[in-house]
Amino acid sequence: MSDWRLTTDNAAVVVIDPQEKLMAAMPRRAEVTSAIEKLVRAADILHLPALLTLQYVKGLGPVCAELSDVCAKLPAFEKLHFSCCGSDQFVSALKATGRQRILLCGIEAHVCVQQTAIDLLNRGLFVYVCADAVTSRRELDYLIAIERMRDCGAVITTVESAVFELLRQAGTDTFKACLPLFK
């Protein structure tokens, strides 16, 4: 049995397509953008590599306003494939991190997130989907995508659960830096 625990030495974050034209159609927009922001900010505090993808920028536009500042420092990869793994540049950048446990967030759960999760699993990586940081336009698509990703081998978690697993203990400087994200 493999050790499924997230650590600051084995984890990376992938933020999938949080673009304005897509996000405008999403239910739970405020909840999802807040969760993505917490995950990206925690990744920065914990020194985790984080990558950003953008689907067909010409048509779908830039990162949504709520996330533009927090995502500004992330390496960004434009793509046309739904799976992030359809971008050779993304795959190379992810491989260069040397991380085996990949935390996914973004949209849409049943398209780009799901296809990326399956492709990463097929590459032998451990995939963690932050259920509070993904969504789809239709609730049924979201629910089925979560089930399918779990059936394929992904761990379904939440941002807070993942971050506290990465922190391991209270009282440290990183704990104190992350704590305001969850208050």
C-alpha positions in Angstrom: 0.0 0.0 0.0 1.3 3.5 -0.9 1.5 6.3 1.6 -1.2 8.7 0.5 -0.2 11.5 2.9 0.4 15.0 1.5 3.7 16.6 2.5 5.4 19.8 1.6 8.1 17.7 -0.1 5.7 15.7 -2.3 2.8 17.9 -3.2 2.1 20.5 -6.0 -1.0 22.5 -6.9 -2.7 22.8 -10.3 -5.2 25.5 -10.9 -7.3 24.7 -13.9 -8.9 27.4 -16.1 -10.5 29.8 -13.5 -11.3 32.2 -16.4 -14.0 34.9 -16.3 -16.1 33.7 -19.2 -16.2 30.2 -17.7 -16.6 31.4 -14.1 -19.5 33.6 -15.0 -21.7 30.5 -15.6 -20.7 28.7 -12.4 -22.9 28.2 -9.4 -21.0 28.5 -6.1 -18.7 31.0 -7.8 -17.8 32.8 -4.5 -17.3 29.6 -2.6 -15.1 28.1 -5.3 -13.0 31.2 -6.0 -12.5 31.6 -2.2 -11.3 28.0 -1.9 -9.0 28.3 -4.9 -7.5 31.5 -3.4 -6.9 29.8 0.0 -5.2 26.9 -1.7 -2.9 29.1 -3.8 -2.1 31.3 -0.8 -1.3 28.3 1.3 0.8 26.8 -1.5 2.9 30.0 -1.5 3.3 29.9 2.3 4.2 26.2 2.2 6.6 26.7 -0.8 4.6 24.2 -2.9 5.0 24.5 -6.7 1.7 25.7 -8.3 0.8 25.8 -11.9 -2.0 27.6 -13.7 -3.7 26.6 -17.0 -5.9 28.7 -19.2 -8.3 27.2 -21.8 -8.3 29.0 -25.2 -7.6 32.5 -23.8 -8.7 34.3 -27.0 -12.2 33.0 -26.5 -12.5 32.6 -22.8 -10.5 35.5 -21.6 -8.1 35.9 -18.6 -8.3 34.7 -15.0 -11.4 35.9 -13.3 -11.1 39.1 -11.3 -11.3 37.4 -7.9 -8.2 35.3 -8.6 -6.2 37.5 -10.9 -3.9 38.8 -8.1 -3.3 35.5 -6.4 -2.7 33.7 -9.7 -0.5 36.5 -11.2 2.8 34.9 -9.9 1.9 31.4 -11.1 3.5 29.9 -14.2 0.6 29.9 -16.8 0.0 27.4 -19.6 -2.5 28.1 -22.3 -4.1 25.0 -23.7 -6.7 23.8 -26.3 -7.0 20.2 -25.0 -9.4 19.8 -22.2 -6.8 17.8 -20.2 -3.9 19.9 -18.9 -1.8 16.9 -20.0 -2.5 17.8 -23.6 0.0 20.7 -23.2 3.6 19.5 -23.5 4.7 22.6 -21.8 2.5 21.9 -18.8 3.6 18.3 -18.6 7.2 19.3 -18.7 6.7 22.0 -16.0 4.8 19.6 -13.7 7.4 16.9 -14.2 10.2 19.4 -13.4 8.6 20.0 -9.9 9.4 16.4 -9.1 6.2 16.1 -7.1 4.1 13.0 -7.1 0.9 14.2 -5.3 -1.1 16.7 -7.3 -3.8 18.8 -5.7 -6.4 19.9 -8.4 -8.8 22.8 -8.3 -10.6 24.8 -11.0 -13.3 24.3 -13.6 -15.2 22.5 -15.0 -15.2 19.4 -12.8 -16.7 17.1 -15.4 -14.5 18.4 -18.3 -11.0 19.8 -17.8 -10.6 18.8 -14.1 -11.8 15.2 -14.7 -9.8 14.6 -17.9 -6.6 16.0 -16.2 -7.2 13.9 -13.1 -7.5 10.7 -15.2 -4.5 11.5 -17.3 -2.4 12.3 -14.2 -3.5 9.0 -12.6 -2.6 7.2 -15.8 0.9 8.7 -15.5 1.3 7.1 -12.1 0.7 10.3 -10.0 -1.4 10.6 -6.9 -4.3 12.9 -7.5 -6.2 14.9 -4.9 -9.3 16.8 -6.0 -10.4 19.6 -3.7 -14.2 19.2 -4.0 -14.8 22.7 -2.6 -12.5 24.3 -5.1 -14.1 22.7 -8.3 -17.5 23.1 -9.8 -19.5 22.7 -13.0 -22.4 24.6 -14.5 -24.8 21.8 -13.7 -24.8 20.1 -10.2 -25.3 16.6 -11.7 -22.1 17.0 -13.9 -20.2 18.1 -10.8 -21.5 15.2 -8.7 -20.8 12.5 -11.3 -17.4 13.9 -12.0 -16.4 13.7 -8.3 -17.7 10.1 -8.3 -15.9 9.2 -11.5 -12.6 10.7 -10.4 -12.8 8.8 -7.1 -13.7 5.6 -9.0 -10.6 6.1 -11.1 -8.4 6.5 -8.1 -8.3 10.1 -7.1 -8.6 11.2 -3.5 -11.5 13.6 -2.9 -10.7 16.1 -0.2 -11.2 19.8 0.6 -8.8 22.7 0.7 -8.8 23.0 4.4 -8.3 19.3 5.0 -5.4 19.2 2.5 -3.7 22.3 3.9 -3.9 21.0 7.5 -2.5 17.7 6.4 0.4 19.5 4.8 0.9 21.6 8.0 0.9 18.5 10.2 0.9 20.5 13.5 -0.1 23.7 15.2 2.3 26.2 16.7 4.7 26.5 13.8 5.4 29.6 11.8 3.7 28.1 8.7 0.7 27.2 10.8 0.4 30.7 12.1 0.8 32.1 8.5 -1.9 29.8 7.1 -4.4 30.0 10.0 -5.9 33.4 8.9 -6.9 31.8 5.6 -9.4 29.6 7.4 -10.9 32.1 9.9 
